[in-house]
């Protein structure tokens, strides 16, 4: 059996690493005889966003790198389809396996089906209901085309059945992101928070108090257009962070390049770096960010992956979005996250409540670190062409 799996951007890397290991284990232990080819579309082409993650997670170098690079959504999808079509025609795989919801996932799904190759989607069935999100479009297209849909939770399976997906295509296998968390958490625990802060501080912050290893802190990641593209919204968030949240505890802000650009464009950057208790950090590696999540008293984020990690780690999480494709992580489902959007009043109220509540770990069904082997087993049972 020949499998071509695809990664395109940073969120994919944490999901493909366990899958690659599970194929290796199946070949060694069970004689599965899987010929696996890893394709990197190059959607995240900067070393800090790509190569560093491959190295940290022990993902072998991609067999094929399409080198697509940046561009508009249409440019990335179009260029990826053209390049990936050549790969499929040359390799003639039995299966194409895609993960998540980035542009590469959608593009390679369309190409695979046009070449009459069976398609498997890891992390199928997630739905935010928000069609303004490019990721939602990618999810819908990919799931409609897939022959096997591997869901991370039962709510995702319900979504697919409501959309008319045949029951025999849906496999509830658990969350592959948690495979990576469980495999890497001991390595993350060995890191010192103070060292992470010291090595990754951004320049121009002036004299700020040294960050102690035992200090209580909050953690922020922010990058979605709904939060950073409107100067009024971003300005109100910055005012709350610098004038209120950071007054009570240090705020560690790992700054996405897009967010840095917008803060500077809107004249907000100087206020952020001048705030005494706000420490701006460069984009972090997987283990560094995981360690900060493990130690934070509170996480504020618009990232879906961090929502999932907070759920298992129990870190109180304010999700700076009005919707989520991961409702299983919400408090009403037993998780650790609450939706607060970008309304500062709601953020303020939720901060107080979540800090009082403290850390409450929750582990949804089959989030046990064994998702990838289940996926490989199903694909092997489904067989080749």
C-alpha positions in Angstrom: 0.0 0.0 0.0 1.2 3.5 -0.8 0.1 6.5 1.2 0.8 10.1 0.4 0.3 12.4 3.4 0.2 16.2 3.2 1.3 19.0 5.5 1.1 22.7 4.6 1.3 24.9 7.7 2.3 24.8 11.4 -1.0 23.4 12.7 -0.5 20.3 10.5 3.0 19.5 11.8 1.7 18.5 15.3 -0.9 16.3 13.7 1.3 14.5 11.2 4.1 13.6 13.6 2.1 10.8 15.4 0.8 9.5 12.1 4.3 9.1 10.7 5.4 7.3 13.9 2.3 5.0 13.7 3.1 4.0 10.2 6.7 3.2 11.2 5.5 1.1 14.1 3.0 -0.7 11.9 5.7 -1.6 9.4 8.1 -2.8 12.0 5.7 -4.6 14.3 3.0 -5.9 12.0 4.7 -6.0 8.7 2.1 -3.6 7.3 4.3 -2.9 4.2 3.2 0.7 3.9 5.1 2.9 1.5 4.7 6.3 2.9 5.5 9.6 1.1 5.3 12.9 3.1 4.6 16.0 1.0 5.1 19.4 2.4 3.4 22.1 0.3 5.6 24.8 1.8 2.6 27.0 2.8 4.7 27.9 5.9 8.1 28.3 4.3 10.0 30.2 7.0 12.3 28.0 9.1 10.9 29.2 12.4 7.4 28.1 11.2 8.4 24.9 9.5 11.9 23.3 9.8 12.1 24.0 13.5 8.9 22.1 14.1 10.0 19.2 12.0 13.2 18.9 14.0 11.5 19.4 17.4 8.8 16.7 16.7 11.2 14.3 15.0 9.3 14.4 11.8 11.5 13.1 9.0 12.4 15.5 6.2 9.6 15.7 3.7 10.1 13.4 0.7 8.7 16.2 -1.6 8.5 19.9 -0.9 6.3 21.8 -3.3 7.6 25.2 -2.2 4.3 27.0 -2.7 5.1 29.9 -0.3 2.7 32.8 0.6 0.0 34.4 -1.4 -3.8 34.9 -1.4 -6.0 32.0 -0.6 -6.8 31.5 -4.3 -3.1 31.6 -5.2 -2.1 29.1 -2.6 -4.9 26.7 -3.5 -4.3 27.0 -7.2 -0.6 26.6 -7.1 -0.8 23.7 -4.7 -3.3 21.9 -6.9 -1.1 22.3 -10.0 2.0 21.0 -8.2 0.3 18.2 -6.2 -1.4 16.9 -9.4 2.1 16.0 -10.7 3.0 14.2 -7.5 -0.2 12.1 -7.6 0.3 11.2 -11.2 3.9 10.2 -10.6 3.4 8.3 -7.3 0.0 6.7 -8.0 -0.9 6.3 -4.3 -3.6 4.1 -2.9 -4.5 6.8 -0.4 -4.0 10.6 0.1 -4.2 11.5 3.8 -4.8 15.2 4.7 -5.0 16.8 8.2 -6.7 19.8 9.6 -8.2 22.7 7.7 -5.4 24.8 6.0 -5.4 25.7 2.3 -3.1 22.7 1.5 -5.7 20.4 3.0 -8.5 21.6 0.7 -6.3 21.9 -2.4 -4.8 18.4 -2.1 -8.2 16.9 -1.4 -9.7 18.3 -4.6 -6.7 17.1 -6.6 -6.7 13.6 -5.1 -10.4 13.0 -6.0 -9.9 14.4 -9.5 -7.2 11.8 -9.9 -9.6 9.1 -8.6 -7.4 8.4 -5.5 -9.1 7.6 -2.2 -8.9 10.3 0.4 -8.7 10.2 4.2 -9.2 13.3 6.4 -7.7 13.4 9.9 -9.7 15.8 12.1 -12.9 15.6 10.2 -16.3 17.0 11.2 -15.2 20.2 13.0 -17.6 23.0 12.3 -17.8 26.6 13.5 -20.8 27.5 11.4 -18.9 30.6 10.4 -18.5 30.8 6.6 -16.4 33.9 6.8 -13.6 31.7 8.0 -11.5 30.3 5.2 -10.8 27.2 7.4 -14.6 26.5 7.5 -14.7 26.4 3.7 -11.7 24.1 3.6 -13.3 21.7 6.2 -16.6 21.5 4.3 -14.9 20.8 0.9 -12.5 18.2 2.3 -15.1 16.3 4.3 -17.5 16.2 1.3 -14.8 14.6 -0.8 -13.3 12.2 1.8 -13.7 8.4 1.7 -12.6 8.0 5.3 -13.4 10.7 7.9 -11.5 10.4 11.2 -13.2 12.5 13.9 -11.7 13.8 17.1 -14.9 13.7 19.1 -18.5 12.5 19.0 -19.9 16.0 18.3 -17.9 16.1 15.0 -19.4 12.8 14.0 -22.9 14.2 14.6 -22.0 17.1 12.3 -21.1 14.8 9.5 -24.2 12.6 9.9 -26.4 15.8 9.8 -24.7 16.7 6.5 -25.5 13.3 5.0 -22.2 11.6 5.2 -22.5 7.8 5.1 -22.0 6.2 8.5 -19.5 3.7 7.2 -17.1 6.5 6.2 -17.0 8.0 9.7 -14.5 6.7 12.2 -14.3 8.1 15.7 -10.6 7.8 16.6 -9.9 10.7 19.1 -7.7 13.7 18.8 -4.4 13.2 17.2 -3.1 16.6 18.6 -3.2 14.9 22.0 -0.9 12.1 20.8 1.7 14.8 20.3 1.0 16.4 23.6 1.4 13.1 25.5 4.5 12.2 23.6 6.2 15.6 24.1 4.9 16.7 27.5 7.9 15.3 29.5 10.3 17.1 27.2 8.3 20.3 27.7 8.3 19.9 31.5 12.1 20.0 31.6 12.2 23.5 30.3 12.3 26.5 32.7 9.8 29.3 32.1 12.3 31.9 33.0 14.7 30.5 30.4 12.0 30.6 27.7 11.2 34.2 28.5 14.9 35.2 28.6 15.8 33.6 25.3 12.7 34.9 23.4 12.1 38.4 24.5 11.6 40.8 21.6 13.9 43.8 21.4 12.9 47.4 22.4 11.1 46.6 25.6 13.3 48.7 27.9 14.1 47.8 31.5 11.5 45.3 32.8 11.6 43.2 35.9 13.3 39.9 35.5 10.8 37.0 35.2 11.1 34.6 38.1 10.5 30.8 37.7 7.8 30.9 40.3 6.0 33.9 39.0 2.3 33.6 38.3 1.6 34.7 34.7 -1.0 34.8 31.9 -0.3 33.8 28.3 -1.6 35.4 25.2 -1.7 34.4 21.5 -3.6 36.5 19.0 -3.6 36.4 15.2 -7.1 36.1 13.6 -8.2 39.0 11.3 -11.4 39.5 13.5 -9.1 40.5 16.4 -6.1 42.3 14.8 -7.4 43.9 11.5 -9.6 46.6 13.1 -7.7 49.3 14.9 -10.7 50.0 17.3 -11.0 46.3 18.3 -7.3 45.8 18.6 -6.9 49.0 20.5 -9.5 48.1 23.1 -7.9 44.7 23.6 -4.4 46.3 24.0 -5.9 48.8 26.6 -7.4 46.0 28.6 -4.2 43.9 28.5 -1.8 46.7 29.4 -4.0 48.7 31.8 -5.9 45.9 33.6 -4.8 42.3 33.1 -1.0 43.0 33.3 -1.6 45.1 36.5 -2.1 42.0 38.5 0.3 39.5 36.9 2.9 39.4 34.1 1.4 38.8 30.7 3.6 36.7 28.3 2.5 37.6 24.8 3.9 35.4 22.0 3.5 37.8 19.1 2.5 36.5 15.7 4.1 38.3 12.7 0.7 39.4 11.4 -0.2 40.9 14.8 3.1 42.7 15.2 2.6 44.3 11.7 -0.9 45.5 12.7 0.1 46.8 16.1 2.8 48.9 14.5 0.5 50.0 11.7 -2.2 51.2 14.2 0.3 53.0 16.5 -0.2 50.5 19.3 3.2 48.8 19.4 4.9 51.4 21.6 2.2 51.1 24.3 2.6 47.3 24.3 6.4 47.2 24.7 6.4 50.0 27.2 3.9 48.3 29.5 5.9 47.2 32.6 4.3 43.8 33.1 3.8 42.8 29.4 6.6 40.7 28.0 6.5 40.3 24.2 8.0 37.1 22.9 9.0 35.9 19.4 7.0 33.0 18.0 7.8 30.0 20.1 8.6 26.4 19.3 6.2 23.6 20.2 7.8 22.6 23.5 8.3 26.1 24.7 4.7 27.1 24.1 3.5 23.9 25.7 5.6 24.6 28.8 4.1 28.1 29.1 0.6 26.6 28.8 1.4 24.1 31.5 2.4 26.9 33.9 0.0 29.7 33.0 -2.7 30.8 35.4 -4.7 31.9 32.4 -4.5 31.6 28.6 -6.1 34.1 26.2 -6.1 32.8 22.6 -7.8 32.7 19.3 -6.0 29.4 18.4 -8.0 26.2 18.2 -5.0 24.0 19.0 -4.4 25.9 22.3 -8.0 25.4 23.2 -7.5 21.6 22.9 -4.3 21.7 25.0 -5.9 23.8 27.7 -8.7 21.3 27.9 -6.4 18.4 28.8 -4.0 20.4 30.9 -6.8 22.2 32.7 -5.5 25.7 32.0 -8.3 28.2 32.3 -8.8 29.5 28.7 -10.5 32.5 27.3 -11.2 31.9 23.6 -11.1 35.3 21.9 -13.7 34.2 19.2 -17.5 34.3 18.9 -17.6 30.7 17.8 -15.5 27.6 17.8 -15.2 24.4 15.8 -14.1 22.6 19.0 -17.1 22.9 21.3 -15.9 19.8 23.2 -13.3 22.0 24.8 -15.9 24.4 26.2 -16.8 24.5 29.9 -20.4 23.5 29.2 -19.0 20.3 27.6 -16.7 19.7 30.6 -13.7 21.5 29.1 -11.6 24.5 30.2 -12.5 27.2 27.7 -15.1 29.9 27.5 -16.0 32.0 24.4 -15.6 35.7 25.0 -15.1 37.1 21.5 -13.4 40.5 21.4 -15.8 42.2 23.8 -13.6 43.7 26.6 -16.4 43.7 29.1 -16.9 39.9 28.6 -13.2 39.3 28.6 -12.9 41.2 31.9 -15.7 39.3 33.6 -14.5 35.9 32.4 -10.9 36.6 33.6 -12.1 37.1 37.1 -14.3 34.0 37.1 -11.7 31.7 35.4 -8.9 32.8 37.7 -11.0 32.0 40.7 -12.0 28.6 39.3 -8.4 27.6 38.7 -7.0 24.6 36.8 -9.4 21.8 36.1 -8.1 19.2 33.7 -10.6 17.4 31.4 -10.0 14.5 29.0 -12.7 13.9 26.3 -13.3 10.4 25.2 -10.4 8.8 23.3 -8.1 11.8 23.8 -5.6 9.2 25.2 -2.5 9.6 23.0 -3.4 6.6 20.8 -5.3 8.1 18.0 -2.7 7.7 15.3 -2.4 3.9 15.6 -6.2 3.6 15.4 -6.1 5.7 12.2 -3.4 3.5 10.6 -5.2 0.4 11.6 -8.4 1.5 9.8 -6.5 2.5 6.6 -4.7 -0.9 6.5 -8.0 -2.7 6.9 -9.5 -0.6 4.1 -6.6 -1.8 1.9 -5.1 -0.6 -1.3 -6.7 -0.1 -4.7 
